[in-house]
Amino acid sequence: MDWWPAYLAAGAAAGFLAGLLGIGGGMVLVPALVFVFKADGVADEHLLHLALATALTTIVFTSASSVRAHNRFGAVAWPIARAMAPGMMFGAFCAAFAAGYVPTRPLGIFFSLFLFYAATQMFVDVKPRASRELPRPAGLFAAGAIIGAFSSVLAVGGAFLSIPFLAWCNVPLKRAIGTAAANGFPIALAGSVGYVAQGLRVEGLPPNTFGYIYLPAFGVIVVTSMLAAPLGARLTHRLPVQRLKLVFALFLYALGVRMLVVVW
């Protein structure tokens, strides 16, 4: 069966949400690709690794499109993004390379639990102390490394950790979203290299793959996601903050349940 319409739809949804929430699109793409790859007969042991790698690689392009749109609204804190980028790239590469050794089901369950955690954090809307500030450069490097490692394994572009982290440090939500979109690029780039390096060592992958990246899905998703990302970014700066948080949380809960159903 030809699955390109599914890739088109997933790419458009991922791009729109990447612009709207600064998420990089991986939270949409990973469950969608797992579902399509499973229906297309991909072996279970390669299922989630291919989905994670393909989704993460598209974020290289989606995040670039998203951050351009957010930057037009002055919503990217470039000093913060630059300070966190080296740590994010280090953590993303190491974690992506290591992820190839983790079986599909535990990785999928971990992915779902992380979604539920991030959704609950946004839903309950815990307020940070007014005096809390961003850490010094060494602290930002360490935070970036942790965010990059988790984001690479989960193919999420970093926003699900960096947005709560920046908000916890009293960075305004819309500015945190724009900065998270900028941070998605180094995470995706380093993580993609890690997944390629690991996938080239694996035998029995489907045709048309480069490492763990499934090239037909990658090509279609990149085009539609880059077109849709600026639309979501424009909407971000028109919606009230509380509504953004609610959309963010409900979306994560739904995806977490879907992922558990697919990998269980």
FIPATI-298128 format. One line per field, with one value per residue: x, y, z of N, C-alpha, C in turn; residue in one letter; residue number from 1. Coordinates in nm, 3 decimals, padded with zeros to 5 digits. Atoms other than C-alpha are relative to their C-alpha. Layout:
% residues N
n.px	[X;...]
n.py	[Y;...]
n.pz	[Z;...]
ca.px	[X;...]
ca.py	[Y;...]
ca.pz	[Z;...]
c.px	[X;...]
c.py	[Y;...]
c.pz	[Z;...]
residu	[A;...]
num	[NUM;...]
***
This chain:
% residues 264
n.px	[00.085;-00.072;00.033;-00.038;00.100;-00.015;-00.117;00.040;00.084;-00.083;-00.091;00.074;00.036;-00.122;-00.049;00.090;-00.019;-00.135;00.009;00.091;-00.047;-00.145;-00.032;-00.081;00.084;-00.024;00.107;00.100;-00.057;-00.041;00.114;00.052;-00.092;00.008;00.123;-00.014;-00.105;00.052;00.095;-00.075;-00.073;-00.135;-00.025;00.021;-00.124;-00.049;00.115;-00.008;-00.127;00.019;00.091;-00.071;-00.105;00.060;00.064;-00.102;-00.069;00.088;00.002;-00.107;00.059;00.119;-00.038;-00.052;00.115;00.074;-00.073;00.006;00.129;00.002;-00.097;00.066;00.075;-00.095;00.029;-00.112;-00.107;-00.119;-00.107;00.032;-00.009;-00.142;-00.065;00.044;-00.018;-00.108;00.040;00.106;-00.057;-00.075;00.095;00.082;-00.078;-00.030;00.122;00.049;-00.083;00.031;00.139;00.008;-00.015;00.118;00.111;00.108;00.108;-00.039;-00.018;00.133;00.063;-00.069;00.049;00.136;-00.004;-00.053;00.110;00.094;-00.066;-00.004;00.137;00.044;-00.074;00.063;00.141;00.017;-00.046;-00.072;-00.069;-00.131;-00.021;-00.025;-00.142;-00.083;-00.063;-00.074;-00.133;-00.116;-00.029;-00.025;00.130;00.075;-00.059;00.046;00.143;00.010;-00.041;00.109;00.113;-00.038;-00.002;00.138;00.070;-00.049;00.059;00.144;00.024;00.097;-00.050;-00.043;00.092;00.077;-00.079;-00.055;00.106;00.021;-00.120;-00.010;00.111;-00.038;-00.096;00.073;00.003;00.141;00.031;-00.014;-00.143;-00.053;00.037;-00.087;-00.137;-00.001;-00.005;-00.139;-00.080;00.031;-00.091;-00.122;00.036;00.037;-00.117;-00.091;00.069;00.009;-00.131;-00.011;00.086;-00.060;-00.118;00.044;00.075;-00.089;-00.057;00.108;00.043;00.142;00.090;00.072;-00.065;00.015;-00.037;-00.137;-00.001;00.138;00.092;00.074;-00.010;00.126;00.080;-00.075;00.013;00.136;00.031;-00.075;00.064;00.127;-00.018;-00.058;00.105;00.102;-00.055;00.026;00.142;00.014;-00.071;00.081;00.112;-00.052;-00.007;00.137;00.074;-00.039;-00.095;00.067;00.056;-00.114;-00.038;00.102;-00.017;-00.125;00.018;00.095;-00.066;-00.096;00.072;00.054;-00.109;-00.053;00.088;-00.013;-00.127;00.009;00.083;-00.076;-00.120;00.022]
n.py	[-00.121;-00.126;-00.073;-00.142;-00.093;-00.004;-00.082;-00.139;-00.047;-00.007;-00.113;-00.126;-00.014;-00.022;-00.134;-00.098;00.004;-00.048;-00.146;-00.044;00.032;00.009;00.136;00.075;00.091;00.141;00.062;00.043;00.088;00.132;00.093;00.020;00.086;00.134;00.060;00.028;00.101;00.130;00.045;00.030;00.124;-00.016;00.088;-00.066;-00.043;-00.123;-00.089;-00.129;-00.066;-00.066;-00.113;-00.104;-00.060;-00.073;-00.119;-00.094;-00.062;-00.104;-00.117;-00.091;-00.094;-00.061;-00.099;-00.117;-00.075;-00.052;-00.106;-00.122;-00.065;-00.055;-00.110;-00.121;-00.060;-00.030;00.095;00.092;-00.052;00.059;00.030;00.124;00.110;00.026;00.056;00.137;00.083;00.100;00.110;00.075;00.082;00.108;00.097;00.061;00.099;00.116;00.075;00.061;00.117;00.104;00.045;00.118;00.120;00.016;00.063;-00.089;-00.018;-00.090;-00.135;-00.056;-00.027;-00.117;-00.112;-00.032;-00.054;-00.136;-00.084;-00.024;-00.092;-00.135;-00.051;-00.034;-00.119;-00.117;-00.007;-00.051;-00.139;-00.038;-00.127;-00.009;-00.117;-00.120;-00.035;00.100;-00.048;00.099;00.030;-00.051;00.078;00.142;00.059;00.009;00.111;00.124;00.013;00.030;00.138;00.087;-00.018;00.058;00.146;00.048;-00.039;00.084;00.133;-00.010;-00.070;-00.105;-00.133;-00.068;-00.097;00.052;-00.027;-00.135;-00.097;-00.003;-00.049;-00.145;-00.059;00.014;-00.108;-00.125;-00.049;00.001;00.121;-00.014;-00.011;00.134;00.079;-00.041;00.044;00.146;00.030;-00.018;00.108;00.126;00.024;00.075;00.133;00.087;00.023;00.093;00.127;00.067;00.059;00.117;00.107;00.051;00.077;00.125;00.079;00.058;00.121;00.097;00.074;00.034;-00.115;-00.002;-00.076;-00.147;-00.061;-00.047;00.022;00.026;-00.096;00.053;-00.116;-00.045;-00.076;-00.122;-00.100;-00.054;-00.072;-00.126;-00.101;-00.048;-00.059;-00.133;-00.090;-00.020;-00.056;-00.144;-00.023;00.022;-00.104;-00.122;00.019;-00.007;-00.137;-00.053;00.070;-00.029;00.097;00.111;00.088;00.072;00.105;00.103;00.073;00.074;00.112;00.097;00.063;00.098;00.113;00.082;00.070;00.102;00.116;00.062;00.070;00.122;00.096;00.050;00.079;00.100]
n.pz	[00.000;00.006;-00.123;00.003;-00.056;-00.146;-00.029;00.026;-00.111;-00.121;00.015;-00.015;-00.142;-00.078;00.027;-00.063;-00.144;-00.027;-00.004;-00.106;-00.134;-00.003;-00.041;00.095;00.078;-00.026;-00.076;00.099;00.102;-00.048;00.000;00.136;00.075;-00.057;00.052;00.144;00.021;-00.046;00.101;00.122;-00.019;-00.054;-00.114;-00.129;-00.065;00.062;00.018;-00.067;00.033;00.129;-00.020;-00.074;00.083;00.112;-00.056;-00.049;00.114;00.059;-00.088;00.045;00.096;-00.058;-00.100;00.071;00.049;-00.116;-00.071;00.083;-00.023;-00.136;-00.009;00.053;-00.111;-00.107;-00.107;-00.021;-00.086;00.062;-00.096;-00.069;00.098;00.030;-00.119;-00.022;00.119;-00.006;-00.086;00.066;00.106;-00.064;-00.056;00.106;00.076;-00.085;-00.028;00.123;00.028;-00.099;00.012;00.086;-00.080;-00.085;00.073;00.039;-00.096;-00.110;00.051;00.022;-00.130;-00.054;00.081;-00.043;-00.135;00.009;00.049;-00.110;-00.094;00.056;00.007;-00.135;-00.041;00.061;-00.037;-00.136;00.007;-00.122;00.020;-00.064;-00.085;00.080;-00.006;00.066;00.123;00.076;-00.056;00.071;00.121;-00.027;-00.030;00.125;00.076;-00.061;00.029;00.141;00.022;-00.047;00.092;00.127;-00.009;-00.002;00.123;00.108;-00.017;00.021;00.127;-00.028;00.029;-00.121;-00.057;-00.112;-00.119;-00.004;-00.030;-00.145;-00.067;00.015;-00.074;-00.141;-00.024;00.019;00.137;00.045;00.074;00.146;00.026;-00.022;00.118;00.110;-00.030;00.014;00.143;00.043;-00.058;00.068;00.114;-00.036;-00.050;00.112;00.084;-00.067;-00.018;00.130;00.027;-00.087;00.050;00.123;-00.037;-00.060;00.097;00.100;-00.058;-00.019;00.119;00.010;00.009;00.128;00.107;00.002;-00.126;-00.020;-00.142;-00.044;00.063;00.114;00.089;00.062;-00.097;-00.030;00.106;00.006;-00.124;-00.003;00.085;-00.057;-00.133;00.014;00.048;-00.102;-00.125;-00.020;-00.033;-00.144;-00.073;00.000;-00.091;-00.137;-00.048;-00.005;-00.103;-00.139;-00.054;-00.067;00.103;00.055;-00.095;00.002;00.127;-00.015;-00.092;00.054;00.114;-00.051;-00.057;00.109;00.067;-00.091;00.005;00.131;00.008;-00.079;00.074;00.116;-00.031;-00.105]
ca.px	[00.000;00.115;00.133;00.230;-00.114;-00.058;00.287;00.140;-00.122;00.128;00.372;00.108;-00.013;00.342;00.444;00.138;00.185;00.558;00.481;00.196;00.372;00.741;00.744;00.935;00.657;00.800;00.511;00.278;00.513;00.639;00.294;00.182;00.493;00.478;00.119;00.201;00.524;00.348;00.066;00.328;00.489;00.806;00.960;00.872;01.235;01.296;00.956;01.009;01.374;01.281;00.994;01.210;01.498;01.277;01.075;01.385;01.549;01.244;01.268;01.595;01.387;01.062;01.236;01.415;01.083;00.916;01.192;01.194;00.826;00.864;01.164;00.947;00.747;01.066;00.985;01.327;01.570;01.886;02.135;01.955;01.930;02.303;02.404;02.203;02.283;02.627;02.496;02.189;02.397;02.623;02.333;02.132;02.412;02.507;02.147;02.052;02.346;02.256;01.884;01.956;02.029;01.689;01.401;01.088;00.830;01.023;01.115;00.750;00.627;00.891;00.782;00.417;00.496;00.697;00.398;00.171;00.424;00.463;00.085;00.019;00.287;00.121;-00.234;-00.187;-00.001;00.237;00.375;00.750;00.877;00.891;01.258;01.376;01.623;01.806;02.123;02.473;02.633;02.757;02.408;02.253;02.500;02.404;02.033;02.081;02.261;01.980;01.711;01.903;01.946;01.579;01.462;01.681;01.555;01.195;01.232;01.055;01.281;01.333;01.030;00.857;01.144;01.283;00.946;00.867;01.230;01.230;00.884;01.011;01.288;01.025;01.074;00.731;00.550;00.538;00.906;00.982;00.797;01.000;01.328;01.238;01.177;01.530;01.673;01.501;01.749;02.075;01.899;01.755;02.080;02.300;02.040;01.996;02.368;02.355;02.063;02.233;02.556;02.373;02.142;02.428;02.545;02.209;02.112;01.763;01.627;01.366;01.473;01.514;01.664;01.975;02.075;01.746;01.594;01.319;01.377;01.032;00.852;01.124;01.098;00.720;00.699;00.969;00.786;00.443;00.573;00.781;00.479;00.251;00.488;00.456;00.074;00.095;00.351;00.124;-00.164;00.055;00.084;-00.293;-00.406;-00.417;-00.151;-00.394;-00.563;-00.223;-00.141;-00.472;-00.428;-00.074;-00.178;-00.479;-00.278;-00.009;-00.256;-00.418;-00.084;00.036;-00.269;-00.233;00.131;00.058;-00.210;00.029;00.334;00.168]
ca.py	[00.000;00.354;00.549;00.893;01.052;00.953;01.110;01.429;01.456;01.380;01.636;01.908;01.839;01.823;02.146;02.335;02.218;02.284;02.646;02.670;02.512;02.513;02.132;02.029;01.795;01.472;01.412;01.393;01.214;00.932;00.780;00.836;00.674;00.382;00.316;00.341;00.141;-00.135;-00.152;-00.164;-00.472;-00.326;-00.569;-00.488;-00.468;-00.178;-00.008;00.266;00.330;00.405;00.629;00.818;00.871;00.976;01.215;01.368;01.430;01.616;01.846;01.985;02.148;02.206;02.389;02.616;02.715;02.756;02.968;03.207;03.272;03.318;03.546;03.787;03.843;03.895;03.580;03.408;03.470;03.412;03.446;03.164;02.950;02.992;02.912;02.589;02.467;02.305;02.098;02.000;01.876;01.674;01.510;01.450;01.271;01.045;00.949;00.885;00.650;00.465;00.440;00.177;-00.070;-00.025;-00.259;-00.107;-00.173;-00.023;00.276;00.325;00.300;00.550;00.782;00.762;00.821;01.126;01.261;01.217;01.391;01.688;01.718;01.715;01.975;02.213;02.128;02.198;02.520;02.528;02.880;02.932;03.167;03.524;03.550;03.244;03.324;03.134;02.952;03.060;02.935;02.609;02.543;02.617;02.376;02.102;02.170;02.166;01.829;01.671;01.819;01.716;01.357;01.304;01.489;01.282;00.954;01.077;01.269;01.573;01.863;01.964;02.182;01.948;01.997;02.334;02.517;02.403;02.470;02.823;02.894;02.765;03.026;03.295;03.330;03.434;03.143;03.279;03.371;03.024;02.868;03.071;02.989;02.619;02.624;02.758;02.491;02.219;02.262;02.160;01.873;01.737;01.778;01.601;01.335;01.259;01.200;00.961;00.764;00.737;00.617;00.355;00.245;00.184;-00.090;-00.272;-00.543;-00.623;-00.268;-00.201;-00.071;00.305;00.371;00.568;00.447;00.449;00.721;00.605;00.835;00.827;00.938;01.192;01.364;01.402;01.515;01.780;01.957;01.971;02.046;02.343;02.489;02.447;02.565;02.942;02.914;02.767;03.026;03.312;03.162;03.132;03.508;03.555;03.305;03.380;03.201;02.991;02.856;02.765;02.568;02.382;02.289;02.176;01.951;01.786;01.716;01.538;01.323;01.204;01.117;00.930;00.705;00.643;00.545;00.295;00.130;00.096;-00.046;-00.260]
ca.pz	[00.000;-00.077;00.249;00.118;00.199;00.564;00.556;00.405;00.680;00.957;00.820;00.801;01.156;01.291;01.122;01.244;01.602;01.583;01.504;01.755;02.053;01.958;01.989;01.677;01.564;01.699;01.936;01.636;01.402;01.624;01.701;01.341;01.194;01.437;01.326;00.954;00.974;01.171;00.915;00.639;00.790;00.946;01.197;01.558;01.667;01.427;01.453;01.708;01.623;01.260;01.373;01.622;01.379;01.088;01.305;01.463;01.125;00.992;01.297;01.157;00.884;01.073;01.357;01.111;00.957;01.297;01.449;01.154;01.212;01.590;01.539;01.339;01.659;01.864;02.062;02.052;02.338;02.135;02.426;02.610;02.296;02.220;02.579;02.584;02.230;02.294;02.584;02.385;02.092;02.322;02.506;02.187;02.002;02.293;02.370;02.007;01.964;02.285;02.197;01.933;02.214;02.384;02.278;02.120;02.393;02.689;02.473;02.375;02.734;02.846;02.563;02.677;03.044;02.950;02.755;03.058;03.282;03.049;03.004;03.379;03.438;03.194;03.304;03.676;03.589;03.887;03.920;03.983;04.253;04.125;04.225;04.030;03.751;03.479;03.592;03.490;03.162;03.318;03.450;03.113;02.948;03.196;03.153;02.776;02.791;02.992;02.767;02.455;02.575;02.661;02.351;02.121;02.265;02.242;01.911;02.057;01.963;02.325;02.382;02.626;02.869;02.767;02.775;03.134;03.233;03.091;03.236;03.574;03.542;03.481;03.105;02.960;02.795;02.439;02.457;02.598;02.302;02.051;02.225;02.241;01.867;01.817;02.049;01.846;01.561;01.738;01.917;01.594;01.402;01.659;01.732;01.362;01.324;01.620;01.476;01.137;01.296;01.501;01.219;00.977;01.214;01.206;00.958;00.832;00.805;00.532;00.188;00.134;00.474;00.566;00.907;01.096;00.873;00.637;00.340;00.163;00.480;00.558;00.218;00.220;00.583;00.546;00.265;00.433;00.782;00.665;00.487;00.790;01.068;01.002;01.022;01.372;01.482;01.379;01.577;01.890;01.914;01.883;02.148;02.524;02.731;02.939;02.627;02.483;02.799;02.786;02.419;02.493;02.784;02.618;02.306;02.508;02.699;02.375;02.215;02.524;02.522;02.150;02.179;02.457;02.243;01.947;02.126;02.396]
c.px	[00.088;-00.044;00.029;-00.110;00.009;00.120;-00.030;-00.078;00.082;00.094;-00.069;-00.037;00.122;00.053;-00.084;00.022;00.140;00.002;-00.083;00.061;00.152;00.052;00.084;-00.076;00.016;-00.111;-00.116;00.056;00.032;-00.120;-00.055;00.089;00.002;-00.122;00.015;00.104;-00.049;-00.098;00.070;00.092;00.143;00.015;-00.008;00.128;00.057;-00.104;00.022;00.130;-00.009;-00.089;00.070;00.103;-00.058;-00.065;00.103;00.069;-00.087;00.001;00.112;-00.059;-00.122;00.036;00.055;-00.114;-00.077;00.071;00.004;-00.129;-00.007;00.093;-00.059;-00.080;00.092;-00.011;00.111;00.106;00.131;00.115;-00.023;00.017;00.146;00.071;-00.036;00.035;00.115;-00.034;-00.107;00.055;00.078;-00.094;-00.079;00.076;00.023;-00.125;-00.055;00.080;-00.035;-00.140;-00.013;00.011;-00.123;-00.113;-00.118;-00.102;00.041;00.019;-00.134;-00.072;00.063;-00.047;-00.138;-00.003;00.052;-00.107;-00.097;00.059;-00.003;-00.140;-00.049;00.067;-00.063;-00.144;-00.020;00.053;00.064;00.084;00.138;00.007;00.038;00.148;00.090;00.054;00.068;00.135;00.111;00.033;00.025;-00.131;-00.086;00.055;-00.051;-00.148;-00.020;00.036;-00.109;-00.119;00.031;-00.004;-00.142;-00.071;00.042;-00.061;-00.148;-00.038;-00.099;00.053;00.034;-00.103;-00.072;00.077;00.044;-00.108;-00.032;00.121;00.010;-00.113;00.027;00.100;-00.058;00.021;-00.146;-00.028;00.023;00.147;00.070;-00.029;00.092;00.143;00.012;00.003;00.142;00.088;-00.028;00.099;00.127;-00.030;-00.027;00.122;00.094;-00.064;-00.012;00.130;00.018;-00.083;00.053;00.118;-00.038;-00.069;00.086;00.065;-00.101;-00.037;-00.150;-00.095;-00.072;00.080;-00.024;00.024;00.146;00.024;-00.141;-00.102;-00.067;-00.024;-00.132;-00.086;00.067;-00.024;-00.137;-00.029;00.071;-00.072;-00.126;00.020;00.059;-00.102;-00.100;00.052;-00.026;-00.145;-00.024;00.068;-00.080;-00.115;00.044;-00.010;-00.136;-00.082;00.044;00.084;-00.071;-00.061;00.111;00.040;-00.100;00.010;00.121;-00.020;-00.092;00.059;00.097;-00.067;-00.049;00.111;00.059;-00.084;00.015;00.129;-00.002;-00.079;00.082;00.110;-00.028;-00.012]
c.py	[00.125;00.089;00.149;00.095;00.010;00.084;00.149;00.057;00.015;00.118;00.133;00.024;00.031;00.141;00.107;00.005;00.042;00.152;00.049;-00.013;-00.010;-00.140;-00.078;-00.103;-00.146;-00.070;-00.043;-00.110;-00.139;-00.095;-00.027;-00.094;-00.142;-00.073;-00.039;-00.108;-00.139;-00.056;-00.040;-00.120;00.014;-00.088;00.077;00.053;00.129;00.113;00.138;00.073;00.073;00.123;00.116;00.071;00.084;00.129;00.104;00.072;00.105;00.127;00.097;00.108;00.071;00.110;00.126;00.088;00.065;00.118;00.129;00.075;00.062;00.120;00.131;00.072;00.036;-00.095;-00.101;00.068;-00.063;-00.024;-00.131;-00.119;-00.035;-00.064;-00.147;-00.093;-00.100;-00.120;-00.086;-00.092;-00.118;-00.108;-00.072;-00.107;-00.126;-00.086;-00.068;-00.125;-00.114;-00.058;-00.124;-00.130;-00.030;-00.064;00.095;00.023;00.087;00.145;00.068;00.035;00.124;00.127;00.045;00.061;00.143;00.097;00.033;00.097;00.144;00.062;00.044;00.127;00.127;00.019;00.060;00.141;00.045;00.124;-00.003;00.120;00.120;00.035;-00.096;00.053;-00.116;-00.028;00.065;-00.088;-00.148;-00.073;-00.016;-00.112;-00.133;-00.024;-00.036;-00.145;-00.097;00.008;-00.065;-00.151;-00.056;00.028;-00.086;-00.139;00.001;00.069;00.115;00.141;00.084;00.085;-00.050;00.005;00.145;00.105;00.000;00.053;00.152;00.071;-00.005;00.108;00.137;00.065;-00.004;-00.113;00.014;00.016;-00.135;-00.090;00.033;-00.046;-00.151;-00.040;00.014;-00.114;-00.135;-00.033;-00.076;-00.138;-00.095;-00.033;-00.102;-00.137;-00.078;-00.068;-00.127;-00.117;-00.059;-00.090;-00.136;-00.090;-00.065;-00.129;-00.114;-00.067;-00.024;00.117;-00.001;00.072;00.150;00.064;00.046;00.000;-00.040;00.096;-00.065;00.114;00.040;00.082;00.133;00.108;00.065;00.087;00.134;00.109;00.055;00.066;00.141;00.102;00.034;00.071;00.149;00.031;-00.019;00.108;00.130;-00.012;00.009;00.140;00.071;-00.063;00.044;-00.114;-00.120;-00.098;-00.081;-00.117;-00.115;-00.085;-00.091;-00.126;-00.107;-00.076;-00.108;-00.122;-00.095;-00.080;-00.109;-00.126;-00.075;-00.081;-00.129;-00.108;-00.063;-00.095;-00.113;-00.141]
c.pz	[00.000;00.115;-00.009;00.047;00.153;00.040;-00.022;00.118;00.128;-00.005;00.021;00.146;00.085;-00.019;00.068;00.151;00.041;00.008;00.117;00.138;00.012;00.021;-00.098;-00.080;00.033;00.075;-00.089;-00.086;00.052;00.009;-00.140;-00.080;00.055;-00.055;-00.147;-00.026;00.041;-00.103;-00.130;00.016;00.049;00.124;00.131;00.062;-00.058;-00.001;00.059;-00.032;-00.135;00.014;00.071;-00.087;-00.113;00.050;00.041;-00.115;-00.067;00.085;-00.034;-00.089;00.058;00.099;-00.064;-00.050;00.114;00.064;-00.082;00.025;00.139;00.012;-00.053;00.109;00.117;00.117;00.025;00.086;-00.045;00.097;00.076;-00.095;-00.030;00.119;00.020;-00.116;00.010;00.087;-00.064;-00.109;00.059;00.052;-00.107;-00.075;00.083;00.022;-00.124;-00.034;00.095;-00.018;-00.085;00.077;00.086;-00.081;-00.019;00.112;00.119;-00.045;-00.022;00.129;00.065;-00.070;00.049;00.140;00.002;-00.050;00.113;00.103;-00.051;-00.004;00.138;00.050;-00.057;00.050;00.138;00.014;00.132;-00.028;00.068;00.094;-00.087;-00.006;-00.078;-00.132;-00.072;00.064;-00.082;-00.119;00.024;00.030;-00.123;-00.089;00.053;-00.028;-00.146;-00.030;00.042;-00.095;-00.135;00.002;-00.002;-00.131;-00.117;00.007;-00.033;-00.130;00.016;-00.022;00.121;00.069;00.124;00.131;00.007;00.029;00.150;00.077;-00.007;00.075;00.150;00.041;-00.033;-00.138;-00.046;-00.098;-00.151;-00.040;00.022;-00.119;-00.117;00.020;-00.012;-00.146;-00.054;00.052;-00.066;-00.110;00.042;00.055;-00.116;-00.086;00.064;00.018;-00.129;-00.036;00.083;-00.050;-00.131;00.034;00.060;-00.101;-00.106;00.050;00.007;-00.132;00.004;00.000;-00.135;-00.109;00.017;00.136;-00.005;00.149;00.042;-00.065;-00.120;-00.098;-00.067;00.095;00.031;-00.105;-00.004;00.121;00.005;-00.078;00.067;00.136;-00.008;-00.050;00.111;00.125;00.017;00.034;00.150;00.082;00.005;00.099;00.146;00.057;-00.004;00.112;00.140;00.056;00.063;-00.101;-00.067;00.090;-00.003;-00.127;00.009;00.084;-00.058;-00.118;00.047;00.060;-00.111;-00.069;00.089;-00.001;-00.133;-00.012;00.079;-00.073;-00.113;00.041;00.100;-00.057]
residu	[M;D;W;W;P;A;Y;L;A;A;G;A;A;A;G;F;L;A;G;L;L;G;I;G;G;G;M;V;L;V;P;A;L;V;F;V;F;K;A;D;G;V;A;D;E;H;L;L;H;L;A;L;A;T;A;L;T;T;I;V;F;T;S;A;S;S;V;R;A;H;N;R;F;G;A;V;A;W;P;I;A;R;A;M;A;P;G;M;M;F;G;A;F;C;A;A;F;A;A;G;Y;V;P;T;R;P;L;G;I;F;F;S;L;F;L;F;Y;A;A;T;Q;M;F;V;D;V;K;P;R;A;S;R;E;L;P;R;P;A;G;L;F;A;A;G;A;I;I;G;A;F;S;S;V;L;A;V;G;G;A;F;L;S;I;P;F;L;A;W;C;N;V;P;L;K;R;A;I;G;T;A;A;A;N;G;F;P;I;A;L;A;G;S;V;G;Y;V;A;Q;G;L;R;V;E;G;L;P;P;N;T;F;G;Y;I;Y;L;P;A;F;G;V;I;V;V;T;S;M;L;A;A;P;L;G;A;R;L;T;H;R;L;P;V;Q;R;L;K;L;V;F;A;L;F;L;Y;A;L;G;V;R;M;L;V;V;V;W]
num	[1;2;3;4;5;6;7;8;9;10;11;12;13;14;15;16;17;18;19;20;21;22;23;24;25;26;27;28;29;30;31;32;33;34;35;36;37;38;39;40;41;42;43;44;45;46;47;48;49;50;51;52;53;54;55;56;57;58;59;60;61;62;63;64;65;66;67;68;69;70;71;72;73;74;75;76;77;78;79;80;81;82;83;84;85;86;87;88;89;90;91;92;93;94;95;96;97;98;99;100;101;102;103;104;105;106;107;108;109;110;111;112;113;114;115;116;117;118;119;120;121;122;123;124;125;126;127;128;129;130;131;132;133;134;135;136;137;138;139;140;141;142;143;144;145;146;147;148;149;150;151;152;153;154;155;156;157;158;159;160;161;162;163;164;165;166;167;168;169;170;171;172;173;174;175;176;177;178;179;180;181;182;183;184;185;186;187;188;189;190;191;192;193;194;195;196;197;198;199;200;201;202;203;204;205;206;207;208;209;210;211;212;213;214;215;216;217;218;219;220;221;222;223;224;225;226;227;228;229;230;231;232;233;234;235;236;237;238;239;240;241;242;243;244;245;246;247;248;249;250;251;252;253;254;255;256;257;258;259;260;261;262;263;264]
***
